[in-house]
Structures are given as C-alpha cells and as structure tokens.
C-alpha cells in the first residue's frame, strides 16, 4: 500500500516534533512493507501574519486528496490571538466531518505521574469527544459590548444527528475493546442536572443509542463528578463519550493521569472515511521552547501510531507501540518533563532504534 500524508507542523515546537513523527512514519513504512510520501504545509500563525488567514482559502481542497493529516500544533498568542489561531484546527475538523475526537488515556510503565492512584494497571481507557458542534459551534453574538449593560451569548448546538453519530462511534469502539478483553462499557459524561436543554437532550439520545448495543454496559457521570472519579478510581472507565467542551476539559486531566501532555496523542476521526482524518499531539505549541529541541516527542510518535492503526497498518502500529513501551520502561532516555536531560531528538532516536531492533 501507498499513503499520501499531509504534515502541517504549525507553530512553536511543531516543526521539531513533526520531524520525529515523520522519522518514525518512514521507518515503519520501510520495515512493514508499505510506502508513505509526506508533504509539508507551512500554515499557522506566520502564514496569518503574511496573508490574513491561518491557511489558504482552498486549503481543504488541497488536503482532501491525502490519506491522512498530521498536525504538529497550532497557536502563538504573542503573534495571533488564540481564538483566531484556533480557526485552522476547527475549519479542518468541521470541513472534513472529523466528528469523533479520539483520546487514548494510557499510562505506560516507566512513566511517573503526579496522581497517586494512576498506575499502568489502572489507567487504560479512551475518551470519545464530540468534535464538530456542541459548545464549540461558534454561534453567538456580542451586544453593546462596551456598555455597562452589555452582554454576550454563546449558543451550544446539539443536533440529533451530531449526537447520535459520535455516540454510535463510542459504542462501536466499546464493542471492539470488549473483544480485546476490556469491560465493554460507555460512560456518558454529562451535566443534565444544570443544562436542562442541551444535556437532557444529549442524555436522551445516549439512552436511545445504548438500546441498540445491549451487550455494552452503560454508565453516567456528571462532568464535575467525572473529574473526581478519574482521579479517585481511574480503573473504572473503559470508553467515555463527552460533548465538545466537556471532552476538551477531561482529556487534559487524562493527560496528567498518563504522565503529562508530552504523552497525550489524539485523532480527529472521520469514521466513514469520506475525508482524511487528522492526528495530533495535544500538548500545544509551547513557544518558549521553540528551537531548543527539548519537548517530549512521544505524543507525536503515538499520533503516528494512531494514524497507521486507522489506515489499517496494524502491524506497524503495534510495532511503534511496542517500541515506545520498551524505551519508556527501560528509562535510559528521559526528556525534561520526565525528570531527565535528553532532548527531542534523543527520545525520537531511541524509539527509532527500538522499532528497528524489534
């Protein structure tokens, strides 16, 4: 098989961690008998300063011809306001109907975490976040913004179709995980006691979708309680389905369970494969570290693993996962966030050597 991969390094440390992702991608292709051609697009805050847009107007037309997209990171508040820089990410997610944001929360042996209850045995679940609508629909307005009685409206949009499709994806994933030995449960992360329209509607659709998956257990947690239980008893969870805002929040907590943002990988999935899906580390652009090559590239390498798994290159994905586990468990190479002194390249090279040696 041959794959065309679009790489958008983005801002800050994006170019550095994209180098490591691309290195692992090409090595996996060589080892496991497929080819992967990558093409970089220098879109982001510098592009905005030069052209008034984070990416060209026809960017989606360019990207739709690729099999998958790797996004390094987006944003540099010193150059462009965050609500402006985020438009690139949202435009790709919505334009390509990447409605399922997939966030594995897994703690590898050899990685420390500030959460005492988090161990490799207790932290191994997945959050499925609705990725196209909800609280991030962008609907609202300012009224008399500079006046004493000024106000703003931010409207969350929860469509039946939008809720159903992401919940079906979560239940289908739970079925797959159950076959692999997991408990087979979907937790509904909600706040229907206070959000008496949007989340009541969300809960209703969750129950309807659950009825079509009788072999999967159901569970419900208000989002505030969810954050407590993720710390107190992380082993309880299998698959969690959450709205755009709630999913965004709880996955950062999940990243701390798994050792920090340097280990947090994610996928923006178009399950029907009508458009390319996009894979990215979650840690952001970290402008203050730009050029220092000290950022942990594991999240980027894990994003490549997720990409290859989605593309059907299961052996390659498993090989990368095994290489990451081996390097982290041995502990000989540790980046700054792990309490060590090794840089981005050293960690990437260690994973590469483990991959080739396997």
GIQUI-V679269 format. One record per backbone hydrogen bond with DSSP energy under -0.5 kcal/mol. NH is the residue of the N-H (numbers start at 1). CO is the residue of the C=O. Records with the same first field share a line. If there is no record, write none. Layout:
# GIQUI-V679269
NH=CO + CO
This chain:
# GIQUI-V679269
3=35
5=3 + 37
6=4 + 68
7=39
8=6 + 70
9=7
11=73
13=285
14=11
15=12
17=13
18=14
19=15
20=16
21=17
22=18
23=19
24=20
25=21
26=22
27=23
28=24
29=25
30=26
31=27
32=28
33=29
34=29
35=1
37=3
38=36
39=5
41=7
43=41
44=54
48=44
49=45
50=46
51=47
52=48
53=47
59=56
62=58
63=59
64=60
65=62
66=63
67=4
68=4
69=277
70=6
71=69 + 279
72=8 + 70
73=9
79=76
80=76
84=81
85=81
86=82
87=84
88=85
89=85
90=86
91=87
92=88
93=89
94=90
95=91
96=92
97=94
98=93
99=97
100=269
101=99 + 129
102=100 + 267
103=101 + 127
105=125
106=104
107=123
108=106
111=108
116=114
118=115
119=117
122=119
123=119
124=122
125=105
126=238
127=103
128=126 + 240
129=101 + 127
130=242
131=99
134=157
136=133
137=134
139=155
141=153
143=151
147=144
150=147
151=143
153=141
155=139
156=154
157=134
158=156
159=157
163=159
164=160
165=161
166=162
167=163
168=164
169=165
170=166
171=167
172=168
173=169
174=170
175=171
176=172
177=173
178=174
179=175
180=176
181=178
182=177
186=217
187=185 + 239
188=186 + 219
189=187 + 241
190=188 + 221
194=191
195=191
196=194
199=195
200=195
201=197
202=198
203=199
204=200
205=201
206=202
207=203
208=204
209=205
210=206
211=207
212=208 + 209
213=210
216=213
217=184 + 215
219=186
221=188
223=190
226=222
227=223
228=224
229=225
230=226
231=227 + 228
232=228
233=229
236=233
237=234
239=185
240=126
241=187
242=128
247=243
248=244
249=245
250=246
251=247
252=248 + 249
253=249
254=250
255=251
256=252
257=253
258=254
259=256
260=255
263=260
264=261
265=263
266=280
267=102
268=278
269=100 + 267
271=269
273=270
277=67
278=268
279=69
280=266
281=71
282=264
289=286
290=287
292=289
293=289
299=262
301=297
302=298
303=299
304=300
305=301
306=302
307=303
308=304
309=305
310=306
311=307
312=308 + 309
313=308
314=312
317=313
318=314
319=315
320=316
321=317
322=318
323=319
324=320
325=321
326=322
327=323
328=324
329=325
330=326
331=327
334=332
336=294 + 342
338=335
339=336
340=335
342=334
344=293
347=343
348=344
349=345
350=346
351=347
352=348
353=349
354=350
355=351
356=352
357=353
358=354
